[in-house]
Amino acid sequence: MNELEMLLKEKPIVLPRYLFNYYIKLGITPEELIILIFIIDKGDKIVYNPEAISSALSIDKYKVMEILNSLNEKKVISITVEKMVGKSEEYILLDLLYKKITNLLIDRQEEKTIDNSDIFSIFESEFGRTISSMECQIIKGWIDDNFSHELIMEALKEAIYNGVTSLRYIEKILYDWRKKGYKNKQDVAAAKKSYHESKKEVKDVFYYDWLNDD
């Protein structure tokens, strides 16, 4: 287990905060999030007891079982059986959750540490001039606001295609795409393809002048 995983285990207040920020990226539903936070509050390993969780959270026992099974299938938690003298006991473990969050944070950190000078030089090349320190701060602000380099490049291409070399114009594109749920180049391409296909369908509608039909 690496240091980041150890930090998540040793400081339980950190983990729920990360979960609130990234639970959608982890494929976790709001209901599953509630159950997870309850489990985290009880420790890294708790007895599998849907009735106790149901009673504490006022959620139907069978719904709790369904959610725990879903989390297990998504490999967010693991449910293990431990044999003891004269009996067996089921436990819920959180190691898989720690690993998922760790990997997500590492991926995000790697993306943020990509040499920003590359993105600045691309802007300068496309604009045909040196960008100002204020423009550098605006671009850095997009990166800090969790716009990926890939999406920023797509917004730049869109602006250049429309003959505009304004960061404010590019910023409007980025936030419009965020509202529409676009996260990467593939999302933008799919939206453009859908738009062009819808325009083509309108053009291809058969026109029949029935008023002047003999």
DAKATA-V639631 format. One record per residue. N is the residue number from 1. RES is the residue in three letters. PHI is phi as a letter, one per 40 degrees, with the letter a starting at -180 (999 if undefined). Layout:
BEGIN
N;RES;PHI
N;RES;PHI
END
This chain:
BEGIN
1;MET;999
2;ASN;c
3;GLU;c
4;LEU;c
5;GLU;c
6;MET;c
7;LEU;c
8;LEU;c
9;LYS;c
10;GLU;c
11;LYS;b
12;PRO;c
13;ILE;c
14;VAL;c
15;LEU;c
16;PRO;d
17;ARG;c
18;TYR;c
19;LEU;c
20;PHE;c
21;ASN;c
22;TYR;b
23;TYR;c
24;ILE;c
25;LYS;c
26;LEU;c
27;GLY;g
28;ILE;b
29;THR;c
30;PRO;d
31;GLU;c
32;GLU;c
33;LEU;c
34;ILE;d
35;ILE;c
36;LEU;c
37;ILE;c
38;PHE;c
39;ILE;c
40;ILE;d
41;ASP;c
42;LYS;c
43;GLY;h
44;ASP;c
45;LYS;a
46;ILE;b
47;VAL;c
48;TYR;c
49;ASN;a
50;PRO;d
51;GLU;c
52;ALA;c
53;ILE;c
54;SER;d
55;SER;c
56;ALA;c
57;LEU;b
58;SER;f
59;ILE;b
60;ASP;d
61;LYS;d
62;TYR;c
63;LYS;c
64;VAL;d
65;MET;c
66;GLU;c
67;ILE;c
68;LEU;c
69;ASN;c
70;SER;c
71;LEU;c
72;ASN;c
73;GLU;c
74;LYS;c
75;LYS;f
76;VAL;c
77;ILE;b
78;SER;b
79;ILE;b
80;THR;b
81;VAL;b
82;GLU;b
83;LYS;c
84;MET;b
85;VAL;c
86;GLY;g
87;LYS;a
88;SER;b
89;GLU;b
90;GLU;c
91;TYR;b
92;ILE;b
93;LEU;b
94;LEU;b
95;ASP;d
96;LEU;c
97;LEU;c
98;TYR;d
99;LYS;c
100;LYS;c
101;ILE;c
102;THR;d
103;ASN;c
104;LEU;c
105;LEU;c
106;ILE;c
107;ASP;c
108;ARG;c
109;GLN;c
110;GLU;c
111;GLU;c
112;LYS;c
113;THR;c
114;ILE;d
115;ASP;d
116;ASN;c
117;SER;c
118;ASP;c
119;ILE;c
120;PHE;c
121;SER;c
122;ILE;c
123;PHE;c
124;GLU;c
125;SER;c
126;GLU;c
127;PHE;c
128;GLY;g
129;ARG;a
130;THR;c
131;ILE;c
132;SER;c
133;SER;c
134;MET;c
135;GLU;c
136;CYS;c
137;GLN;c
138;ILE;c
139;ILE;c
140;LYS;c
141;GLY;c
142;TRP;c
143;ILE;c
144;ASP;c
145;ASP;c
146;ASN;g
147;PHE;c
148;SER;c
149;HIS;d
150;GLU;c
151;LEU;c
152;ILE;c
153;MET;c
154;GLU;c
155;ALA;c
156;LEU;c
157;LYS;c
158;GLU;c
159;ALA;c
160;ILE;c
161;TYR;d
162;ASN;c
163;GLY;g
164;VAL;b
165;THR;b
166;SER;b
167;LEU;c
168;ARG;c
169;TYR;c
170;ILE;c
171;GLU;c
172;LYS;c
173;ILE;c
174;LEU;d
175;TYR;c
176;ASP;c
177;TRP;c
178;ARG;c
179;LYS;c
180;LYS;c
181;GLY;g
182;TYR;c
183;LYS;b
184;ASN;a
185;LYS;c
186;GLN;c
187;ASP;c
188;VAL;c
189;ALA;c
190;ALA;c
191;ALA;c
192;LYS;c
193;LYS;c
194;SER;c
195;TYR;c
196;HIS;c
197;GLU;c
198;SER;c
199;LYS;c
200;LYS;c
201;GLU;c
202;VAL;c
203;LYS;c
204;ASP;c
205;VAL;c
206;PHE;c
207;TYR;b
208;TYR;b
209;ASP;c
210;TRP;c
211;LEU;c
212;ASN;b
213;ASP;c
214;ASP;c
END
